[in-house]
Amino acid sequence: MELETLSLNTENGAETAPAPKKVFVKTYGCQMNVYDSQRMTDALAADGYAATEIIEDADLVLLNTCHIRERAAEKVYSELGRIRELKQEKAAAGREMLIGVAGCVAQAEGREIIRRAPAVDLVIGPQTYHRLPDVLRRVRGGGRVVETEYAVEDKFEHLPQPKRADVAKRGVAAFLTVQEGCDKFCTFCVVPYTRGSEVSRPVTQIVAEAERLAEAGVREVTLLGQNVNAWHGEGADGAEWGLGRLLYRLAEIPGIARLRYTTSHPRDMDDELIAAHRDLPTLMPYLHLPVQSGSDRILKAMNRRHKAVDYLRLLDRVRAARSDIALSGDFIVGFPGETDADFEDTMRLVREVGYASAFSFKYSPRPGTPGAEMPDHVPEKVKDERLHTLQALLVEQQQAFTQSMVGRTMTTLIEKPGRQAGQKVGRSPWLQPVIVDEKAGEIGDIIEVRITHPGFNSLYAEPI
């Protein structure tokens, strides 16, 4: 472990405590990347690094990247240009600053990053974060390092162990990875190429980590995976479990009061998982289930392997099991070949479903994916117009859902202090921030409240 030079107190002979090096991590993209950023800071903490939110103070800067959209990748290279200038300024002042690129862009582009951004010292993929201390030693030994190769069987062997101190720092809601990769090969998506094929984490590992999280004070656990409802594994009874059965098991753990999972694919939403929504009060009534388009023709071109009517019938079954469930989704507009009629099919589906929230994007061709090679790409101006029209409808639906909460009573998990003095912020069962008086309860408490009025992106409530 390399530490900054020690200074001596000559008056009393006492040695000044070593100052840890500092790491700044900037996260792009999905919740899996948020979780991975925590993994990196945990791995580096054991090597003497302290996390900082001030990039100018950092001895190591890591960009945890997303490769889903072209603009996201280009933003990384723009950011690297700015960080290079900071690195040069610090070098002129006699201070070293290392730059690393992690995440899906790192996995996909590897040595191309080193070629394109000479200031980068290391490139590390999502499956090799536990090797960060060793990679840094190799960098300081001379040379730049690309570390993206991994063994599939080791994918979950090096995840960090939760500690009570981490819970105190990060909060009473935690992510828990259960699955990585995807075998669906949607024609717009790079995930199968950057995260690899679907791999499910063993039941024993998942349960053990959930139990440690509960012991450390976590009250809400969100199960993560690129295609989380494709998770499967052998249970303690020797039978093959799916995500539904796993949720039943996790609901038995004392202290875990809330469960969620994301992100799902409609084709992997089976009967047992739907039954879990019906049977488990611990499983929150919120489902993120991307459809991407309402046009059967475009869904086929995307290789989604379901039709719009299949998706709608599935939602009918989910709502029959849990009447208060709220839906979230993902949409891509302007996929190659999308016509005005195809886009109207999407609008029609959105109107029929009624989303509590949703994410919507313009199609962005990713090199190496089939979609990038398709004919009839939609002009950017048309994409912009369609995205604006879709987002206006989605915002209208989200605002209507938020307004429907006024006057309702619900449970709220208090998660953190509010931005304003005298407030605390909780989370509703439907993922909305809920602002209450600080005297309503302590962090980690689950209290019953009545919603008094909506905020811009939150709800205000009074305790019952």
C-alpha positions, 0 to 999 in steps of 0.5 A: 500500500502506497501512502503519502509521505509522512511528516514528523512532529519534532516537538514531541517525536510523534509521527503524524497519521498517514493521509490516505490517498483519495479516489473520485468515482463518477458513475454513468448509466444504470443501477448496476453501475451504481452498485459496481462503483461501491464495489470499486470504492470498497476494494480500494478502501482495503488498499488505503484509499478514501472516497472523495466527492471533490475531483480536484482532491483525488489521487485516482479518478475512475469513470464507471461508464455506460455503453448503452447509447452512443452519446453516453460513450462520447461523454466519457471521452469528453470528460477524459479530455477535461480530466487530462488537463487537471492531471497535467496541472497536478503534475506541474505541482508535483502531485500524481493523479491516475485516471482509470476507465471502468464499466461497459465502455471499458469492457467493449473498447479496451485498448481503444481507450488507451489509444484514443485517450493517452492520459488514461492509466488503466482500463478495467472491466466490470468483472475484475474490480477486485483486482484494482489494487493489483492493477494500480501497483502494476501501473505504478511499476511502469506502463498502462494496464488493460484488465478486462478478461475474467473467468465466468465461474468467478463472476460473483466470487469477489463481491464486497461483504456488507458492513454496518459502517457501510450501511451508516454511510450509504443508507438503509436501502441496498442493492444486491446483485443476483444475475449478470449478463443477457442472452436475449440479444435485442438488436439495439443492445450491447449488453450481451457483448459488454456484460457477457451471457446470463449468469445467475448467482448461487442461492446460498451466496444471495441469502448469506449476503441478504442476511449480512445486510439485514444484520448491518441494518439494511431494511430494503433490498433491491435485487439487481441483474441485467435480466434479473427475472431470468435468474435461476439456481438450485435451492436448499431443497435441491429443486430449481428455483426461479426469481419468485421462489428466491423472493419468498426465501428472502422475505423470511429474513428478519429485518428485511422489510422491503424487497424490489428487483430490476431490470426485467424482461417480459418473456421471463415473467413467470407464474411464480414471480407473479404469485410473489407479487400477490402473496408477499407484502414485503415485495413492493408494488412497483414493477419496471418492465421494459417493452421498448415499442408498441409496434409488433413490426418494430418489436420483431426487428428489435428481436424482443420475441413478444408482441404488444398484445403479449405484453398487455396480457402479461400486465393484466395478469400482474394487476390481477395479482396485485391491484395497486401495482405501479408500472415503469417502462423503457421506450426507444423511438426512431429505431431503424424502419420505424414509421409514423404508424409504428410510433402511433402504436407505441403511443397507443400502448402507453395510453392503454397501460398508464405508466407511473414512470418511464425512461425514453430515448432516441435510438442510438446505433451501437457498433457491433449490434445488428441494429447499426447495420439495418437500413432505413435509419430515421432522421434525427429531426424525426426522432427528436419530434417523436421523443418530445411527443412521447415524453410529454405523454409520459410526464402527464401520466407520471404527474397524474400518478403523483397527484393520485397519492394525495390524501392516501395513507401509506408506509414510508421507509425513512432513509436520510436527512432532508435537504432542508433543516427539519426534514427527513426523506423517506421512500414510498412503496412506489419509489417516490421520495416522501418528505416528512418532519424530522421528528416523524421517525429515525432513519431506518424506521418504517412509519405510516403517513398521509400524503398532503401534497405533491412536490416537483419530484416528491411527495409531502406527508404527515405522520399518522 
